[in-house]
Amino acid sequence: MHAHDAGQVAGVRCGHCNTRRFYKPAELREVIGNVTIDQVRKKIRCQQCGKREWMSAELFHACGEERQVMRFRRLKEIRWERRVVWVDE
């Protein structure tokens, strides 16, 4: 059973700038892939400070009161950017 089907929430926290964000597990799976929560921690970067080594991630069941005050980060779109790399000859 997937975490989204079980009603769990993914909480991601940066220990450097103390920012905490909440995600729907189905949307994280769409972006990162079908990986464990420990592997999610290794693949994300804090958008505020840009650091990767301070990240922690956990799955938990939020009670009704917590869910009302949580603000989820929702997936709007996935963009693939084309970058050109030049080499001098």
Sequence and secondary structure as in RCSB ss.txt:
>XXXX:A:sequence
MHAHDAGQVAGVRCGHCNTRRFYKPAELREVIGNVTIDQVRKKIRCQQCGKREWMSAELFHACGEERQVMRFRRL
KEIRWERRVVWVDE
>XXXX:A:secstr
  TTTTT EEEEEETTTTEEEEE HHHHHHHH S  HHHHHHH   TTT  STTEEEEEE   HHHHHH  EE  
              
